[in-house]
Amino acid sequence: RHYKVPSQDVTDGVREEIAGDAVWHSATASEVMNWTSLAYFFATEVWNRYHVPVGMLVASKGGTDIESWISQERLKDFPRLLVDEEAVRKVKESRQDKGSGRWNQKDFDDSDWAETEVPGTWDERGIRTKGSVWYRKTFDLPSSMVGRHARIYMGRMADGDSVFVNGRLVGTTSYFGPPRKYDIPAGVLVQGKNNVTLKLTAMNGHGEIVPDKPYVIRGDEDSVSLCGTWKYKTGFDRTGVEEYVERLRQQKMVGSGLYNGMIYPIRDWKVRGAIWYQGENNAGRAGEYAPLLKSLIADWRESWQMPDMPFLLVQLPNYMKKHDRPTDSGWARLREAQLQAASEVSHTALAVTYDVGEWNDIHPLDKKSVAQRLFLGARKLIYGEKVVCSGPIYKGMEVDGDRVVISFTEVGRGLASRGGGLKHFAVAGEDRKFVWADAVIKGNKVVVSNKDVKHPVAVRYAWSDNPSDANLCNKDGLLAAPFRTDNW
């Protein structure tokens, strides 16, 4: 079964409820197109091996940053990603209308409200507000209008209005311009005292009830003028919070929005583990990715109250055009950060995927291969099988004359090359200029050299945006993770 958590991105606090009305989908032919492909292929792998029902709970959204999926509590080491809570509180308070649901009631006691004359502008009447002002007028109704249909004419106003008659909303207009002509249904007007309440909103502070327009209730035989003295009171006022509004406007890259809206609401759902497939958006900030990923893992484990919650991590695939010579790469640095987090956090497994991407598609189509590699990690972490789930991982280097000898962990049954001689190794001397290198397997080590580099000091492997031809693996068929021996 597959359940796609509806998107909900909110930075002003966690949400208890899932947005929308998503449902579980089966894997029958008529429903399978509702699935995300990676979830389908992973579930298929699990089902084919263990023959037990599989549920895929998918909280995903394309083009997002990792910090969006981490709670504010876990982002405290990254001040620029924290929400300005004081500004949020001040702006929220300034927008809370004290009159909503109360001041429009027919019998509300407005005896302590100030008085003003209608029509007129706020400036003319001494009203210094950026927000909403409520007006109330009580009047006696001619007997000919009792219980009958009528129309209320409220001239023109700036900017938005809501008009209530005896507590009932009879009309609303959100902007300055059109004449306000609202029907009063039969039965709303009563014998004796009646009330009209107006909520007028002008966020710029220039509220106006325009003069020389009709302000009247008209029945078939009689009418009631609404000009003259009204009671009024401010509902909300943004005066003085411009500083906080501007502070929020400048917060363009805060974190936690998707955690608040899509992870927190599902924290009580029972799960066996998590698949994390993200990184493209953070490739330009690879230096902070490892601590962010470690924070995310700790965060989710705490949210689900699973200290050892398994995490299956997908390393970035190959993408973009290949280069003729060795180059530095933000994508390579991001892959390095993903490997670092996987190496430093227990109960994690990393799927290396730099051979299944596409140079011209940031969302490659081959999710089946990705799922198969993730499933190897699941077999070991979740189902307790003794299985090799990782390719070779860089351990250390030794310089031997004009050669560099690289050693590895996770060699499985031994090192191997996938198709011909080893490719995509580069070496540099003290000038830090990398050139392509010759590389050969010697036992469980790789010897790297270039005849023009007499004093090598550093080696890089699969270090590019698109290293799809890199082919070092173990005899279990799993590719070596990209690495560099330098820290330049």
C-alpha positions in Angstrom: 0.0 0.0 0.0 1.1 3.5 -0.7 0.1 6.7 1.1 1.4 10.1 -0.1 1.4 12.7 2.6 -0.1 15.9 1.1 2.3 18.9 0.9 2.1 21.3 3.8 4.9 23.9 4.2 4.5 26.0 7.3 7.1 27.9 9.3 4.9 29.3 12.1 4.7 26.1 14.2 3.9 22.5 13.9 0.6 21.1 12.6 -1.2 18.3 14.4 -3.2 17.3 11.3 -2.2 16.1 7.9 -3.4 18.4 5.2 -5.8 17.4 2.5 -7.7 14.1 2.1 -5.2 11.6 0.8 -6.0 7.9 0.9 -4.1 4.6 0.8 -3.6 3.1 -2.7 -3.1 -0.5 -3.5 -0.6 -1.8 -6.1 -3.3 -3.1 -8.4 -3.0 -2.1 -12.1 -5.8 0.4 -11.7 -4.1 2.2 -8.8 -0.4 1.7 -9.2 0.1 5.0 -11.1 -0.7 6.8 -7.9 2.5 5.5 -6.5 5.9 7.2 -6.5 8.2 4.9 -8.4 11.0 4.4 -5.8 8.4 3.5 -3.2 6.8 0.9 -5.6 10.1 -0.8 -6.5 11.2 -0.9 -2.9 7.9 -2.3 -1.7 8.1 -4.9 -4.5 11.6 -6.0 -3.4 10.4 -6.4 0.2 7.3 -8.3 -0.9 9.1 -10.7 -3.2 11.5 -11.7 -0.5 9.4 -11.8 2.6 5.8 -12.2 1.4 4.3 -9.9 4.0 2.2 -6.8 3.4 4.2 -3.7 2.8 3.1 -0.1 3.5 5.0 2.9 2.0 4.3 6.1 3.9 5.7 8.8 1.5 6.4 12.3 2.7 8.2 13.9 -0.2 8.3 17.2 -2.2 10.6 18.0 -5.1 13.1 20.8 -5.1 13.4 21.2 -1.3 16.3 21.8 1.1 17.2 19.4 3.8 16.6 22.1 6.5 12.9 22.2 5.5 12.6 18.6 7.0 14.2 19.3 10.3 12.5 20.8 13.4 13.5 24.2 14.8 14.8 22.6 17.9 17.4 20.7 15.9 18.4 23.7 13.8 19.7 25.8 16.7 23.3 25.3 15.5 22.3 27.0 12.3 21.0 30.5 13.3 20.1 31.6 9.8 17.7 28.8 9.5 15.7 29.7 12.7 12.4 31.4 12.5 12.3 34.8 14.1 9.8 33.8 16.7 9.4 37.3 18.2 8.5 38.7 14.8 6.1 35.9 14.1 4.4 36.4 17.5 4.2 40.2 17.1 2.8 40.0 13.6 0.3 37.3 14.5 -0.9 39.3 17.5 -1.3 42.3 15.4 -3.5 40.4 13.0 -5.8 38.9 15.6 -9.0 40.8 15.3 -10.6 41.3 18.8 -14.0 41.7 17.3 -14.2 38.5 15.2 -17.3 36.6 16.1 -18.3 39.0 18.9 -18.7 42.6 17.9 -21.1 41.9 15.0 -23.7 40.4 17.4 -27.0 42.3 17.6 -27.1 42.6 21.4 -23.4 43.2 21.9 -22.8 45.9 24.5 -20.9 48.8 22.8 -21.6 51.4 25.4 -17.9 52.0 26.1 -17.1 52.5 22.5 -16.1 55.9 21.1 -18.3 57.8 18.8 -17.6 59.1 15.2 -19.5 60.5 12.3 -20.3 58.6 9.1 -19.3 59.1 6.3 -15.7 60.3 6.6 -12.1 59.2 6.4 -10.1 57.8 9.3 -7.7 60.7 9.0 -10.5 63.2 9.3 -12.0 61.4 12.3 -8.7 61.0 14.1 -8.5 57.3 13.7 -4.8 56.2 13.5 -5.0 52.5 12.6 -3.5 50.2 10.1 -5.9 47.3 10.3 -9.6 47.1 11.0 -12.1 49.3 12.6 -15.6 48.1 13.7 -18.6 50.5 13.5 -21.9 49.9 15.1 -25.2 51.8 14.7 -28.5 50.9 16.5 -31.8 52.4 15.2 -35.5 52.1 15.4 -37.3 50.4 12.4 -40.5 51.6 10.9 -43.3 48.9 11.3 -43.7 48.7 7.5 -40.2 47.2 7.2 -40.5 44.6 10.0 -39.7 41.1 8.7 -39.6 42.1 5.1 -36.9 42.1 2.5 -34.8 45.3 2.2 -31.6 46.5 0.7 -28.7 48.2 2.5 -26.7 50.8 0.6 -23.2 51.4 2.1 -21.9 53.8 -0.5 -18.2 53.1 -1.2 -15.4 52.3 1.2 -11.7 51.8 1.3 -10.6 49.2 1.4 -12.5 46.0 2.4 -15.8 45.8 4.3 -18.1 43.2 5.9 -21.6 44.4 6.8 -23.8 42.7 9.4 -27.5 43.4 10.1 -28.7 42.1 13.4 -25.7 39.8 13.6 -26.2 38.3 10.1 -23.6 38.9 7.4 -25.4 40.4 4.4 -22.4 41.4 2.2 -18.7 41.8 1.9 -16.3 43.4 -0.6 -12.5 43.0 -0.4 -11.3 46.1 -2.2 -11.9 49.7 -2.8 -14.2 50.5 -5.8 -17.6 49.0 -6.3 -20.7 50.4 -4.7 -21.8 48.4 -1.6 -25.4 47.2 -2.2 -26.4 44.2 -0.1 -29.7 42.4 0.2 -31.2 42.0 3.7 -33.3 38.8 3.6 -36.9 38.7 4.9 -37.0 37.9 8.6 -33.8 39.7 9.5 -35.2 43.1 10.4 -37.3 43.1 13.6 -39.7 45.2 15.5 -38.1 48.0 17.6 -34.3 48.2 17.9 -32.1 46.9 15.1 -28.4 47.1 14.5 -25.9 47.5 11.6 -22.3 46.5 12.2 -19.6 47.4 9.7 -16.0 46.0 9.8 -13.8 48.2 7.7 -10.2 47.0 6.9 -7.5 49.2 5.5 -4.0 47.8 6.0 -2.4 51.1 4.8 -4.2 53.1 7.4 -6.2 55.2 5.0 -9.7 53.9 5.7 -12.6 55.8 4.3 -16.3 55.8 4.2 -16.8 57.9 1.1 -19.0 61.1 1.4 -21.9 62.0 -0.9 -22.9 58.4 -1.4 -26.1 56.7 -0.1 -25.9 55.1 3.4 -29.4 53.9 3.9 -31.6 50.8 4.4 -34.5 50.9 1.9 -37.7 48.9 2.1 -40.7 48.9 -0.2 -42.3 51.8 1.6 -39.9 53.3 4.0 -36.2 53.8 4.5 -33.7 54.4 7.4 -30.7 56.7 7.0 -27.5 55.4 8.3 -25.6 58.7 8.2 -24.7 60.4 11.4 -23.3 59.2 14.7 -21.9 55.6 15.0 -19.9 53.8 17.7 -16.5 52.5 16.7 -13.5 50.5 18.1 -10.3 49.2 16.6 -10.3 45.4 15.9 -6.6 45.0 15.1 -3.8 47.5 14.4 -0.5 46.8 12.6 0.9 50.2 13.5 4.3 49.7 15.1 4.8 46.2 13.7 6.3 47.2 10.4 9.7 46.3 11.8 8.6 42.8 12.5 6.9 42.4 9.1 10.1 43.5 7.5 12.1 41.0 9.6 9.8 38.2 8.4 10.1 39.4 4.8 13.8 39.0 5.0 13.6 35.5 6.3 13.6 33.7 2.9 15.5 30.6 3.8 14.3 29.5 7.3 13.9 25.8 7.9 11.4 23.4 9.4 8.4 24.2 7.1 8.0 20.6 5.8 8.8 19.0 9.1 6.1 21.1 10.7 3.5 20.3 8.0 4.4 16.8 6.8 6.6 15.0 9.4 5.3 16.1 12.8 1.7 15.1 11.9 2.7 11.5 11.1 5.0 11.0 14.1 2.6 8.6 15.8 2.3 6.3 12.7 4.3 3.1 13.3 7.2 2.6 10.9 10.2 0.2 10.5 12.6 2.7 9.1 13.2 5.7 6.7 14.5 6.2 3.2 16.2 9.6 2.7 16.6 10.7 -0.9 17.5 14.4 -1.2 20.5 16.6 -1.7 20.4 18.3 -5.0 19.1 21.6 -3.6 22.0 21.7 -1.0 24.8 21.0 -3.5 26.0 24.6 -3.3 26.2 24.3 0.5 27.8 20.9 0.9 29.9 21.9 3.9 26.9 22.0 6.2 25.1 19.0 4.8 26.6 16.3 7.0 25.7 18.0 10.3 22.3 18.8 8.9 21.7 15.2 7.9 22.9 14.0 11.3 20.5 16.4 12.9 17.6 15.2 10.7 18.3 11.6 11.6 18.4 12.4 15.4 15.3 14.5 15.0 13.2 11.9 13.3 14.4 9.2 15.7 13.2 11.4 18.6 9.9 12.2 16.8 9.1 8.4 16.3 10.7 7.5 19.7 13.0 5.0 17.9 16.6 5.6 19.0 17.9 3.1 16.5 15.4 4.0 13.7 17.1 2.6 10.5 17.9 5.2 7.8 18.5 4.1 4.2 20.3 6.9 2.5 20.5 7.5 -1.3 23.7 9.2 -2.4 23.3 11.7 -5.3 23.3 10.1 -8.7 25.3 11.3 -11.7 24.1 14.5 -13.4 25.1 17.2 -15.8 27.7 17.0 -18.6 31.0 15.2 -18.2 34.3 17.1 -18.3 37.5 16.2 -20.2 39.7 16.9 -17.2 39.3 16.5 -13.4 37.3 19.3 -11.8 35.9 20.2 -8.4 32.2 19.6 -8.0 29.5 20.7 -5.6 27.7 17.4 -6.2 30.9 15.4 -5.4 31.2 17.4 -2.1 27.6 16.7 -1.3 28.1 12.9 -1.9 31.1 13.1 0.4 28.9 14.7 3.1 26.3 12.0 2.7 29.0 9.3 3.1 30.3 11.1 6.1 27.0 11.1 7.8 26.4 7.5 7.0 29.8 6.6 8.4 29.3 8.5 11.6 25.7 7.6 12.5 24.8 4.1 13.5 22.0 2.1 11.9 22.4 3.7 8.5 23.2 2.4 5.1 24.2 4.3 2.0 23.1 3.4 -1.6 25.8 4.6 -4.1 24.0 5.6 -7.4 26.4 7.5 -9.6 25.9 5.0 -12.4 22.1 5.2 -12.7 21.4 8.9 -13.2 21.1 10.9 -16.4 23.2 13.8 -17.5 20.2 15.8 -18.6 17.6 14.9 -16.0 17.9 15.8 -12.3 15.2 13.2 -11.6 16.5 10.1 -13.3 14.1 7.4 -14.4 15.9 4.3 -13.1 14.4 4.0 -9.6 14.4 0.3 -9.7 18.2 0.0 -9.4 18.1 2.5 -6.5 15.4 0.5 -4.8 17.4 -2.7 -5.1 20.5 -1.1 -3.5 18.4 0.4 -0.7 16.8 -3.0 -0.1 20.3 -4.5 0.5 20.6 -2.0 3.4 17.2 -2.9 4.6 18.0 -6.6 4.6 20.9 -6.0 6.9 19.6 -3.2 9.1 15.9 -4.0 9.4 15.6 -7.7 8.7 18.8 -8.9 10.3 20.3 -10.7 7.3 24.1 -11.1 7.0 24.5 -9.5 3.6 27.0 -7.2 2.0 25.2 -3.9 1.4 28.0 -1.5 0.7 30.7 -1.1 -1.9 34.3 -0.2 -1.0 34.8 2.8 1.2 38.1 4.8 1.3 40.1 4.0 4.5 43.6 5.5 4.0 46.5 6.2 1.7 50.3 5.8 1.6 52.7 7.4 -0.8 55.2 5.0 -2.3 57.6 6.9 -4.4 55.7 8.2 -7.4 52.7 6.1 -6.6 49.8 6.3 -4.1 48.4 3.2 -2.5 44.8 3.4 -1.4 43.2 1.0 1.1 39.5 0.4 1.7 36.9 -1.0 4.1 33.8 -2.9 2.9 35.7 -4.8 0.3 33.4 -7.8 0.6 34.9 -10.7 -1.3 37.6 -8.5 -2.7 38.1 -5.5 -5.0 37.0 -5.6 -8.6 36.5 -3.5 -11.7 33.2 -3.2 -13.4 34.2 -3.5 -17.1 37.8 -3.1 -18.1 40.5 -1.1 -16.4 39.8 1.3 -13.5 38.5 4.7 -14.5 38.0 8.1 -13.0 40.9 8.2 -10.7 42.8 11.5 -10.5 46.1 12.4 -8.8 47.7 15.7 -7.8 51.2 16.8 -6.7 52.1 19.7 -4.4 50.7 22.1 -7.0 47.2 20.8 -6.3 46.5 20.3 -9.9 44.7 17.1 -10.6 45.2 15.0 -13.7 43.8 11.7 -14.7 45.7 8.7 -13.3 46.4 5.1 -14.0 44.9 2.9 -11.3 45.3 -0.9 -10.8 44.0 -3.3 -8.2 46.6 -5.0 -6.1 44.9 -7.4 -3.7 42.5 -5.3 -1.7 44.3 -2.0 -2.5 44.4 0.3 -5.5 47.7 1.7 -6.8 47.4 5.2 -8.4 50.0 7.0 -10.5 50.7 9.4 -13.4 54.1 9.5 -15.0 54.0 13.3 -15.0 53.4 13.5 -11.2 56.6 12.5 -9.6 55.6 13.5 -6.0 51.9 12.7 -5.6 50.1 14.0 -2.5 46.4 13.5 -3.2 44.0 11.2 -5.0 40.4 11.6 -6.0 38.0 9.0 -7.3 34.6 9.6 -9.0 35.0 13.3 -8.0 32.7 15.1 -10.5 29.1 15.9 -11.2 28.8 13.0 -13.5 31.2 10.1 -12.8 29.1 7.4 -14.5 32.2 5.7 -15.9 33.8 5.3 -12.5 34.0 1.5 -12.1 35.7 0.4 -8.9 33.5 -2.1 -7.0 33.8 -5.2 -4.9 33.2 -8.7 -6.1 29.6 -8.4 -4.8 29.0 -5.9 -7.6 28.6 -2.8 -5.4 30.3 0.4 -6.5 32.9 2.2 -4.4 31.8 5.4 -2.8 33.4 8.6 -4.3 36.2 9.9 -2.2 39.2 12.3 -2.0 42.2 12.1 0.2 42.7 15.9 0.4 40.7 18.6 2.2 41.3 21.4 -0.3 
